[in-house]
């Protein structure tokens, strides 16, 4: 007889039938994730564990426990700057260009520090943040030291998950093997390694608004905004109303942002041409959908950051920033 593997208890908790199974407590989530991070879990166990979590969908308590475990692996440099806004990018885009990048650049140009992290390549038919950053001559950071330096110099840094947490990156890349997304897509969004005072989230499935909102409370994250973003990224669709759920100074709230257009919805991009993003920034392309998406997304961030007290004020401030942007800042990459 073989002695039962220590990790088997967590699979049993999740998979013991309709009446016997339950979700993990925050401590169980922490302990089980630590075993994964420490390489103490067999591949078959990991697959079973991930898919059992996927079937029931991860709870706020589980997300909080997972995040706490992963954050124990982070070591920030002593000179790490204070970061105002944590921005995750894990979904990828397939219908519209990633206009949210210009929102982040707009905030950074106004000396709002934005730390962005993400992953790429896990889902076919999508384009990812990393693919577009070279068009803007943005360095892809490979560690927290480089990210700290970029934040201090440029108020913006992008650090891929593969460098931030190689094990989580390996798991997120298992999607083609498993056929489904894993809880890592949710967990990674909440990592906030620089402990930014404000965290903004974009999700695809509306139920995850509540998951992120309540996980933030458990993690002691003071300020968070989460909404259904275009394609699952942190990008406001200006053709639709947008329900934003918040944590503001530790208190739950929500608000509905109005559609920015009254006419028919705009068509998706025929071609995901990254050079168009440069042209929009430079004012050489006046795509109304793009500009509304850029300013609308920035407005949600500005209100979260406390720079505006109402949605109208936030939108007006974002549009003012856009009008005053340094248009010559980005050049076309040959």
KABEL-V65219 format. One record per pair of residues at least 12 apart in sequence whose ideal C-beta (glycine too) atoms are under 7 Angstrom apart, sorted by the first residue. I is the first residue (numbers start at 1). J is the second residue. D is the distance in whole Angstrom. If there is no record, write none. Layout:
{{I,J,D} {I,J,D}}
This chain:
{{5,45,7} {7,32,7} {7,35,5} {7,40,7} {7,41,5} {7,45,5} {10,24,7} {10,28,6} {10,32,4} {10,49,6} {11,45,6} {11,48,5} {11,49,6} {11,52,7} {13,28,7} {14,49,7} {14,52,4} {14,53,6} {15,52,5} {23,56,7} {23,59,5} {23,61,7} {23,62,6} {24,62,5} {24,65,7} {25,61,6} {26,61,4} {26,64,5} {26,65,4} {26,218,7} {27,65,7} {28,65,7} {29,61,7} {29,62,4} {29,65,3} {29,66,5} {30,65,4} {30,68,5} {30,69,5} {33,65,7} {33,66,5} {33,69,4} {33,70,7} {34,69,5} {36,167,7} {37,69,6} {37,70,7} {37,73,6} {37,167,6} {47,178,7} {50,178,7} {50,182,4} {50,183,7} {51,178,6} {51,180,7} {53,183,5} {54,180,5} {54,182,6} {54,183,7} {58,183,5} {58,186,6} {58,211,7} {60,211,6} {60,214,4} {60,215,4} {60,218,6} {61,218,7} {63,186,6} {63,187,6} {63,190,6} {63,211,6} {63,215,4} {64,215,5} {64,218,4} {64,219,5} {66,183,7} {66,187,5} {67,187,6} {67,190,5} {67,191,6} {67,219,6} {70,165,6} {70,168,6} {70,187,7} {70,191,6} {71,191,7} {71,193,7} {73,165,7} {74,193,5} {76,144,5} {76,193,7} {76,194,7} {77,144,6} {77,145,5} {77,148,5} {79,148,6} {80,144,7} {80,148,5} {80,194,6} {81,113,7} {81,148,6} {81,151,5} {81,152,5} {83,113,5} {83,115,5} {83,151,6} {83,194,4} {83,196,4} {84,112,5} {84,113,5} {84,196,6} {84,197,6} {84,198,6} {84,305,6} {85,107,7} {85,112,6} {85,113,7} {85,114,5} {85,196,6} {85,198,5} {85,200,6} {85,301,6} {85,305,7} {86,115,6} {86,192,4} {86,194,7} {86,196,4} {86,199,4} {87,104,6} {87,114,5} {87,115,7} {87,116,4} {87,200,6} {87,234,6} {88,117,6} {88,118,6} {88,188,7} {88,189,4} {88,201,7} {89,116,6} {89,118,3} {89,129,4} {89,233,6} {90,118,5} {90,119,5} {90,185,6} {90,188,6} {90,189,6} {91,204,6} {91,231,6} {91,232,3} {91,233,5} {92,120,7} {92,123,6} {92,126,3} {92,127,6} {92,128,5} {92,231,7} {93,126,6} {93,127,5} {93,231,5} {93,233,6} {94,125,5} {94,126,5} {94,231,6} {95,231,6} {95,268,4} {95,269,7} {96,230,6} {96,268,6} {96,269,5} {97,269,6} {97,272,6} {97,276,6} {97,277,6} {98,129,6} {98,132,6} {98,233,7} {99,235,6} {99,290,5} {99,293,4} {99,294,5} {100,233,6} {100,234,5} {100,235,4} {100,297,5} {101,129,7} {101,132,6} {101,277,7} {102,277,6} {102,280,7} {102,281,6} {102,294,5} {103,294,5} {103,297,4} {103,298,4} {104,116,6} {104,156,6} {105,156,7} {106,294,7} {106,298,5} {106,321,6} {106,322,6} {106,325,6} {107,298,6} {107,301,6} {108,154,6} {108,155,4} {108,156,4} {109,325,6} {109,326,6} {110,321,6} {111,155,6} {112,155,7} {112,305,7} {113,151,5} {113,155,5} {114,155,7} {114,156,5} {115,147,7} {115,151,6} {115,157,6} {115,194,5} {115,196,6} {116,157,7} {116,158,5} {117,159,5} {117,161,6} {117,164,6} {117,191,7} {118,130,7} {118,160,6} {118,161,7} {119,160,6} {119,161,4} {119,169,6} {119,172,5} {119,188,7} {121,173,7} {122,172,5} {122,173,5} {122,175,5} {123,175,6} {127,272,5} {129,158,7} {130,160,6} {132,274,5} {132,277,7} {133,158,6} {134,333,7} {135,274,5} {135,277,7} {135,278,6} {135,333,5} {136,330,5} {137,333,7} {138,158,6} {140,158,6} {140,160,7} {141,157,5} {141,158,6} {141,159,4} {142,163,5} {143,163,6} {144,193,7} {147,159,5} {161,188,6} {164,193,7} {168,184,5} {168,188,6} {171,184,5} {172,184,5} {172,185,7} {172,188,7} {186,208,7} {186,211,7} {189,201,6} {190,212,7} {190,215,6} {190,219,7} {192,221,7} {197,222,6} {197,223,6} {198,223,4} {198,304,5} {198,305,5} {199,216,7} {199,221,6} {199,223,7} {199,224,5} {200,225,5} {200,234,5} {200,300,7} {200,301,6} {200,304,6} {201,224,7} {201,226,4} {201,234,7} {202,227,7} {202,229,3} {202,232,6} {202,233,5} {202,234,4} {202,235,6} {203,226,6} {203,228,6} {203,229,7} {203,232,6} {204,228,7} {204,232,3} {206,228,6} {209,226,5} {209,227,7} {209,245,5} {210,245,7} {212,224,7} {212,226,4} {213,226,6} {213,245,5} {213,247,6} {213,252,6} {216,247,5} {217,247,6} {221,247,6} {222,249,6} {222,250,6} {223,247,6} {223,248,6} {223,249,7} {223,304,6} {224,246,7} {224,247,4} {225,244,5} {225,246,5} {225,300,6} {225,304,4} {226,245,5} {227,242,5} {227,243,6} {227,244,4} {227,300,7} {234,297,7} {235,293,6} {235,297,5} {236,293,6} {236,296,4} {236,297,5} {236,300,6} {238,259,7} {238,260,4} {238,261,6} {238,289,6} {238,292,4} {238,293,5} {238,296,5} {239,259,6} {239,261,6} {239,265,4} {239,266,6} {240,259,6} {241,256,6} {241,257,7} {241,258,6} {241,259,5} {242,257,4} {243,256,5} {244,257,6} {244,300,6} {255,311,7} {257,300,7} {257,311,5} {260,292,5} {260,296,6} {261,292,7} {266,289,4} {275,332,6} {278,330,5} {278,332,5} {281,327,7} {281,330,5} {282,327,5} {282,330,7} {283,327,5} {291,322,7} {294,322,7} {295,315,7} {295,318,4} {295,319,5} {295,322,5} {296,315,7} {298,318,4} {298,321,7} {299,314,4} {299,315,4} {299,318,4} {302,314,5} {302,317,5} {302,318,6}}
